[in-house]
Amino acid sequence: MRWRSLASRVAMILAVTLAHPAPTLAAAPANQAEWSKAVQRRLISRLDFPREAEHISGSLALSLNITVLRNGAIYDVTIARSSGYEAVDKATIAMVRRAAPLPVFSADMTEEKTSLTLPVRFQMEDADPTPPAAAPRRYVDLATGFGATVSAPFQIGAARESGRYDALIEISAPESFPPVAPGAKFLCRAGFTATAADAAKTKAPQGAQAYDSLVAAATIQQRKLRGTIEQLDVFDQPGRRGIDYIVAPGVGPGHEDARQYIADWVRPEGRIRLACATTRDAMPDALATFRAIRDTVIVDRR
């Protein structure tokens, strides 16, 4: 039997999607998003299964609250959710502390310190486990060319019903990293609404107007749903130019502990929306995962 550690599935996705090495700790990252990625990579590289857990069968899960100072020093590490074994908790805290110093704050991070949550799981495995059946990693709707790609252990496929969309893709995380929001039946869904044939001749909004229309639509929708937009950003990439935002739902089972990530963008072929739901505590770490999924969404009608 052997142990493996799973810490912040965000870091696992980054290990797959980011081929370049971690940035030098002495140099400040370009922005807060890059800082978060660098911190996640640094922490995950210092985690290993603790000797204190070797006699315990099954799996152990815990969550840490980490406070980081502007210069990258780790100010405090506390247990947000215990593994149930004090020795394992203390050993995990020690491993995180040994990761210091972390990257210094980026220029857009004006506070003196910031906090983040790191979920960790230690899992016992057979020395020679039987390989599981290959999980689907890529799905493309044949009728529209709308598709996405995910890394293991995420699974992807068509949703049972597409509803108001011309194509709807559903993404799940079998190992619950990130965790699904209370009351949610899926981790993420990506929907595609094709541009009407008679609307193809209309020139799409350009520049700031493109963002303004998406922001206005998002604001109106969340007002109707009694949701609060807590964070809003724009992204401008080849084939992807739109907005993404984090919503605190105003209604629904367990909505106080839920957060939604939504990305909206428009292509000549139609409009795309990615919606993911997780817990409030998990969202800071899950954000990079959701954006990594967003960046794989395509419309290819060839």
C-alpha positions in Angstrom: 0.0 0.0 0.0 1.2 3.5 -0.6 -0.1 7.0 0.1 -0.5 9.9 -2.3 -1.5 13.4 -1.4 -4.1 15.4 -3.3 -3.9 19.1 -2.4 -6.1 21.7 -4.1 -7.2 20.2 -7.4 -6.5 23.6 -8.8 -2.8 22.8 -8.5 -3.3 19.5 -10.2 -4.9 21.2 -13.2 -2.2 23.8 -13.3 0.4 21.1 -13.5 -1.2 19.9 -16.7 -2.0 23.2 -18.3 1.1 25.1 -17.5 4.2 23.6 -19.2 6.6 26.3 -18.1 8.4 26.1 -14.7 7.3 28.0 -11.6 8.4 31.7 -11.6 11.5 32.7 -9.6 10.4 33.6 -6.0 12.5 36.7 -5.9 10.5 38.4 -8.7 7.0 39.6 -8.1 4.3 38.0 -10.4 2.7 40.3 -12.9 -0.8 40.3 -11.3 -2.8 38.6 -8.5 -3.9 35.7 -10.7 -0.3 34.9 -11.6 0.6 35.2 -7.9 -2.2 32.7 -6.9 -0.9 30.2 -9.5 2.7 30.5 -8.3 1.7 30.1 -4.7 -0.4 27.0 -5.5 2.5 25.4 -7.3 4.9 26.3 -4.5 2.7 24.8 -1.8 1.8 21.6 -3.7 5.5 21.0 -4.4 6.1 20.8 -0.6 3.3 18.4 0.3 4.0 14.7 0.8 2.2 12.1 2.8 3.2 12.4 6.5 4.7 9.5 8.4 2.0 10.1 11.1 -0.6 8.9 8.6 1.0 5.6 7.5 -0.8 3.5 10.1 -4.2 4.9 9.1 -6.3 3.1 6.5 -8.6 4.8 4.0 -8.3 8.5 3.1 -7.9 11.7 5.2 -9.1 15.1 4.2 -8.3 18.4 5.9 -8.3 22.1 5.0 -5.9 24.9 6.0 -6.3 28.6 6.2 -3.0 30.3 5.2 -2.2 34.0 5.9 0.6 35.4 3.7 2.3 38.8 4.2 3.3 41.2 1.4 6.9 40.0 1.3 5.8 36.3 0.8 6.3 35.3 4.5 3.8 32.9 5.9 2.2 34.7 8.8 -0.1 32.0 10.1 -1.4 28.6 9.2 -4.5 27.2 11.0 -6.8 24.3 10.6 -10.1 25.2 8.9 -11.2 21.5 8.8 -9.4 18.8 10.8 -8.4 15.4 9.4 -9.5 13.9 12.8 -5.9 13.2 13.7 -4.0 15.9 15.5 -0.6 14.5 14.5 -1.5 14.5 10.8 -2.9 18.1 11.1 0.3 19.3 12.7 2.5 17.5 10.2 0.6 19.1 7.3 0.9 22.6 8.8 4.7 22.0 9.2 5.0 21.1 5.5 3.2 24.2 4.4 5.3 26.4 6.7 8.5 24.9 5.1 7.2 26.2 1.7 8.1 29.8 2.8 8.9 32.2 1.5 6.1 32.4 -1.0 6.2 34.8 -4.0 6.0 38.5 -3.0 2.7 40.3 -3.8 2.1 41.5 -7.3 1.7 45.3 -7.9 -2.1 45.1 -8.0 -2.2 43.5 -4.5 -2.3 46.6 -2.3 -3.2 44.9 1.1 -0.5 44.1 3.6 -1.6 40.5 3.9 -4.0 38.1 2.3 -5.6 34.7 3.2 -6.2 31.6 1.1 -7.7 28.2 1.8 -5.9 25.0 0.8 -7.9 21.7 0.8 -5.6 18.6 1.2 -6.4 14.9 1.0 -4.2 11.9 1.7 -5.3 8.7 0.0 -4.1 5.1 0.5 -3.6 3.2 -2.8 -2.7 -0.3 -3.8 1.0 -0.6 -4.8 -0.1 -1.9 -8.2 -3.6 -0.6 -8.7 -5.7 -1.8 -11.6 -5.9 1.1 -14.1 -9.4 2.5 -14.2 -11.3 2.7 -17.4 -10.3 5.8 -19.3 -12.5 8.7 -18.4 -13.7 10.9 -21.2 -11.5 13.9 -21.5 -12.8 15.7 -24.6 -16.3 16.2 -25.9 -17.5 17.9 -29.0 -21.1 18.2 -30.1 -21.2 17.0 -33.7 -24.1 19.2 -34.7 -22.6 22.5 -33.6 -18.8 21.8 -33.2 -19.0 23.1 -29.6 -16.7 21.3 -27.3 -14.2 21.4 -24.4 -11.3 19.4 -23.0 -10.6 18.5 -19.4 -7.7 16.8 -17.6 -8.1 13.8 -15.3 -9.9 13.1 -13.1 -12.5 15.5 -14.5 -15.2 13.9 -16.7 -17.0 15.6 -19.6 -20.0 14.8 -21.8 -23.3 16.0 -23.1 -25.9 17.1 -20.5 -29.1 15.0 -20.5 -31.1 18.0 -21.6 -29.8 21.1 -23.4 -32.7 23.4 -22.4 -32.5 26.8 -24.1 -29.0 26.0 -25.5 -28.2 24.5 -28.9 -25.5 22.4 -27.1 -24.8 21.9 -23.4 -21.8 20.2 -21.9 -21.5 18.9 -18.4 -18.3 18.5 -16.4 -18.0 16.6 -13.1 -15.2 16.0 -10.6 -15.4 12.3 -9.4 -13.1 13.0 -6.5 -14.9 16.1 -5.4 -12.0 18.5 -5.9 -13.2 21.2 -6.2 -16.3 20.3 -4.2 -19.7 20.8 -5.8 -21.8 23.6 -4.2 -24.6 22.7 -1.8 -27.6 21.6 -3.8 -25.8 21.6 -7.1 -26.0 18.5 -9.4 -22.9 19.3 -11.4 -19.6 21.1 -11.1 -19.7 23.0 -14.5 -21.8 23.4 -17.5 -20.9 25.0 -20.8 -23.7 26.2 -23.1 -23.7 27.3 -26.7 -26.4 29.4 -28.4 -25.8 29.6 -32.1 -26.1 32.9 -33.9 -29.3 33.1 -35.9 -28.8 32.9 -39.7 -30.5 36.3 -40.3 -28.3 37.9 -37.6 -25.0 36.8 -39.1 -24.8 40.0 -41.2 -25.0 42.3 -38.1 -21.5 43.4 -37.0 -20.8 42.4 -33.4 -19.9 45.1 -30.9 -16.3 45.9 -30.8 -13.9 47.1 -28.1 -15.4 48.3 -24.8 -18.9 48.0 -26.2 -18.5 44.2 -26.4 -17.7 44.1 -22.7 -20.3 46.6 -21.7 -23.1 44.6 -23.2 -22.0 41.5 -21.4 -21.7 43.3 -18.1 -25.1 44.8 -18.5 -26.7 41.5 -19.3 -25.0 39.8 -16.3 -26.0 42.6 -13.9 -29.6 42.4 -15.0 -29.8 38.6 -14.7 -28.2 38.5 -11.2 -30.5 41.3 -10.0 -33.5 39.1 -11.1 -32.0 36.1 -9.4 -31.1 38.1 -6.3 -27.5 37.2 -6.7 -24.5 39.5 -5.9 -21.5 39.9 -8.3 -18.5 39.8 -5.9 -15.7 39.9 -8.5 -15.8 40.7 -12.2 -12.9 40.5 -14.8 -12.5 40.7 -18.5 -10.4 38.4 -20.7 -9.1 38.9 -24.2 -7.6 35.9 -25.9 -7.6 34.6 -29.5 -11.1 33.3 -30.0 -12.2 34.3 -26.5 -13.0 37.8 -25.5 -15.5 38.3 -22.7 -16.1 38.6 -19.0 -16.0 36.3 -16.1 -17.4 36.9 -12.6 -18.0 35.3 -9.2 -21.6 35.4 -7.8 -22.9 34.9 -4.3 -26.4 33.4 -4.9 -29.3 35.0 -3.1 -31.6 32.0 -3.0 -31.5 28.2 -3.1 -30.5 25.4 -0.7 -27.3 26.3 1.2 -26.8 29.5 -1.0 -24.9 31.2 1.9 -22.1 28.7 1.5 -22.2 28.5 -2.3 -20.3 30.6 -5.0 -20.8 30.5 -8.8 -18.2 31.2 -11.5 -19.6 32.4 -14.8 -17.8 33.3 -18.0 -19.7 34.8 -21.0 -18.3 35.5 -24.4 -19.5 36.0 -28.0 -18.0 34.5 -31.1 -19.2 34.9 -34.7 -20.8 31.4 -34.4 -22.8 32.3 -31.3 -22.7 33.0 -27.6 -21.0 30.8 -25.0 -21.5 30.6 -21.3 -19.6 28.5 -18.7 -21.1 28.2 -15.3 -19.4 26.4 -12.3 -20.6 26.1 -8.7 -18.5 25.3 -5.7 -18.4 26.2 -2.0 -17.5 29.7 -0.8 -14.3 28.5 0.9 -13.2 26.5 -2.1 -13.7 29.2 -4.7 -10.4 31.1 -4.3 -8.4 28.0 -5.1 -11.0 26.7 -7.7 -11.0 29.9 -9.7 -7.8 28.9 -11.7 -9.3 25.5 -12.4 -12.5 27.0 -13.8 -10.6 29.5 -16.0 -8.4 26.6 -17.2 -11.6 24.8 -18.3 -12.9 28.0 -19.9 -9.7 28.3 -22.0 -10.4 24.9 -23.6 -13.9 25.7 -24.8 -14.1 25.8 -28.6 -16.5 26.1 -31.5 -15.1 24.3 -34.6 -17.5 23.5 -37.4 -14.9 22.1 -39.8 
